[in-house]
Amino acid sequence: MITEKEAVRISKFLSLVLRHQPETINLVLDENGWADVDLLIEKCNEKGVALNRELLEHIVDTNTKRRFSFNEPKDRIRANQGHSIDVDLALSAKEPPDVLYHGTAERFVAAIKELGLLKQQRQHVHLSAEQSTSIQVGQRHGKPVVFSVLAGQMHRDGFVFYLSDNGVWLTDHVPAKYLSFNL
Ligand code: HQG
């Protein structure tokens, strides 16, 4: 089998293709974000990314954040969340826990306190049920800080939440009044 490092490299390439830029390999996703598995493999290979079905299944199964899912007959694949392109994941709305967490970098704190959490390039604001996860997410951007989100209160006030297939809570916008600053 391949090394962990190589699996991570291919997984990052798949995130690029399935969340952000399918056109880099001339792939077209359907409106729900699904790609045809055979086409994905073929087009990755055309671009010099050595992928086959066994390897793809290995990456989907072992990916730390379960970033990708197959459909039932396993002839299509999509990213579970994190898209910047306009796809409809067709997730059903779900009642969130009372408190969720958002990890970010210290330099964004002032803007977030003023404007709340904005989805920026992605389709949703991403929230975690675990504080530890949110610290890891924040670390990607710099010195991590964590906001608590009064998700239960937001839900009672009519905000809609979704839970992705890999356990990430998604919502459209978190106004500043529902945030408290933890660290
Ligand atoms: C920040 C990863 C200034 C926000 C993770 C974040 C996640 C603001 C950055 C998923 C702001 C956007 C998403 C405001 C928000 N002013 N900055 N008003 N509102 N921000 O990468 O949440 O590994 O688009 O705090 O694990 O960091 O890719 O979002 O720092 O689940 O699978 O703007 O991506 O998953 O950054 O990460 P991102 P995120 P993967």
Residues whose N, C-alpha, C, O or C-beta is under 5 A from the ligand:
A	BS01	HQG	R67 G82 G103 T104 A105 F108 A111 I112 L115 G116 L117 L118 K119 Q120 R122 H126 V137 H141 V168
